[in-house]
Amino acid sequence: MNGSKITILGLGAVSRSLVNLLIREKAFSFDDIRVADMSEEAYSYFSSIGGKKENFINVRFDSKNYLDIFADMKKVIFWYDLLTDSMTRFWQKSAWKEAFIS
């Protein structure tokens, strides 16, 4: 394991495959994988494969909370946006400027 942390936004089919690959290849441990998704089904899946409850962030990204969420991710080295909401790209650019650069 590389000692880094990863946050994955959205736990659909693609990100599930990614999580399984990261664990199988020992790129990350479950201690270092955080998932942000508002679905109870996503949480059930994450916990069923060994994901830690404290590493699951049950949240809906919207224009009112995205800066707080991204600011909390300053300590994360890798993060992947696998959400289907098209506004996420816009929020990332704004959050990068306000939360990561400042």
VEXKOLKOL-829323 format. One record per residue (C-alpha): residue number from 1; residue in three letters; y, z, x. Coordinates in pm, 1 decimal. Each point is the difference from the previous one (the first is absolute). Layout:
R     i    aa          Y          Z          X
R   NUM   ala          Y          Z          X
...
//
This chain:
R     i    aa          Y          Z          X
R     1   met        0.0        0.0        0.0
R     2   asn      346.0      -80.5      120.8
R     3   gly      185.8      318.0     -106.4
R     4   ser      233.3     -196.8     -227.0
R     5   lys       49.8       43.5     -372.6
R     6   ile        0.7     -264.0     -269.8
R     7   thr      138.6       -3.1     -352.5
R     8   ile     -126.0     -260.3     -242.5
R     9   leu      210.8      -79.7     -305.6
R    10   gly     -235.7      -86.7     -281.1
R    11   leu     -379.2       38.2       -1.3
R    12   gly     -128.3     -317.9     -160.0
R    13   ala     -283.7     -225.6      111.0
R    14   val      165.3     -121.8      320.4
R    15   ser      110.0      342.8      118.0
R    16   arg     -340.6      148.8      -84.6
R    17   ser     -155.3     -255.1      232.0
R    18   leu      258.7       88.1      263.5
R    19   val      -71.2      374.0      -26.8
R    20   asn     -374.2      -60.0       27.2
R    21   leu       51.7     -221.8      303.9
R    22   leu      228.9      253.3      171.7
R    23   ile     -252.4      279.4      -53.3
R    24   arg     -303.5     -208.6       94.9
R    25   glu      165.1     -123.0      319.7
R    26   lys      127.6      352.2       77.4
R    27   ala      356.7     -127.2       22.9
R    28   phe      117.1      294.9     -212.5
R    29   ser     -154.8      317.8     -136.7
R    30   phe       56.5      122.4     -354.5
R    31   asp      233.0      263.3      147.4
R    32   asp      232.3     -285.1      100.5
R    33   ile      -15.4     -219.4     -311.6
R    34   arg      246.4       59.9     -282.8
R    35   val       -1.4     -197.9     -322.3
R    36   ala      282.8      -31.1     -252.1
R    37   asp     -112.4     -117.0     -342.7
R    38   met       67.3      120.4     -353.7
R    39   ser     -347.2      -78.6     -134.0
R    40   glu     -249.4      276.5      -73.3
R    41   glu     -275.6     -255.1       63.9
R    42   ala      141.7      -65.0      348.1
R    43   tyr       -7.1      373.1       73.0
R    44   ser     -359.8       24.6     -123.3
R    45   tyr     -101.6     -283.1      229.4
R    46   phe      188.0      139.0      299.8
R    47   ser     -155.4      344.0      -37.1
R    48   ser     -347.2     -145.9      -61.3
R    49   ile       -0.6     -170.3      340.9
R    50   gly      122.8      309.8      182.5
R    51   gly      377.6      -20.7      -36.4
R    52   lys      182.3      332.3        0.6
R    53   lys      182.2      121.3     -310.3
R    54   glu      307.7       94.7      201.9
R    55   asn       17.2     -355.7      137.0
R    56   phe       20.4     -161.5     -344.2
R    57   ile      352.9      -38.9     -130.5
R    58   asn       -1.5      -50.5     -376.6
R    59   val      330.2     -178.0      -45.4
R    60   arg      159.6     -293.7     -172.1
R    61   phe      248.5     -181.7      220.7
R    62   asp      325.8      -79.7     -174.4
R    63   ser      369.5      -37.7       75.2
R    64   lys       57.2      374.8      -41.1
R    65   asn     -256.3      132.4      249.3
R    66   tyr      -76.7     -264.0      259.4
R    67   leu      244.0      130.1      262.8
R    68   asp     -149.4      349.1      -14.9
R    69   ile     -351.7     -140.4       30.4
R    70   phe       85.2     -224.8      293.9
R    71   ala      197.5      277.4      170.8
R    72   asp     -314.4      214.3      -11.2
R    73   met     -183.7     -280.9      176.7
R    74   lys      213.8       22.8      315.5
R    75   lys     -288.4      183.0      166.1
R    76   val     -244.0     -279.7      -88.3
R    77   ile      -50.4     -265.3      264.9
R    78   phe     -182.7     -258.0     -213.8
R    79   trp       43.2      -68.0     -367.7
R    80   tyr     -114.9     -281.6     -220.3
R    81   asp      153.0     -102.1     -329.6
R    82   leu     -273.4     -124.4     -228.7
R    83   leu      182.8       64.3     -325.5
R    84   thr       32.6     -281.2     -249.4
R    85   asp      356.5       88.7     -104.9
R    86   ser      228.9     -274.4      131.1
R    87   met      295.4      242.0       33.6
R    88   thr     -180.8      185.6      277.4
R    89   arg      111.0     -254.2      260.1
R    90   phe      365.1       53.4      -92.8
R    91   trp      -41.4      378.4       14.3
R    92   gln     -163.0      -20.3      342.5
R    93   lys      299.3     -180.3      145.8
R    94   ser      242.3      253.4     -147.9
R    95   ala     -214.0      295.8      104.4
R    96   trp      -36.7     -130.5      351.9
R    97   lys      377.3       -8.9       39.0
R    98   glu       66.8      337.0     -163.7
R    99   ala     -305.0      210.9       84.1
R   100   phe     -139.9     -137.5      324.7
R   101   ile      303.8     -116.7      191.6
R   102   ser      242.2      280.5      -86.9
//
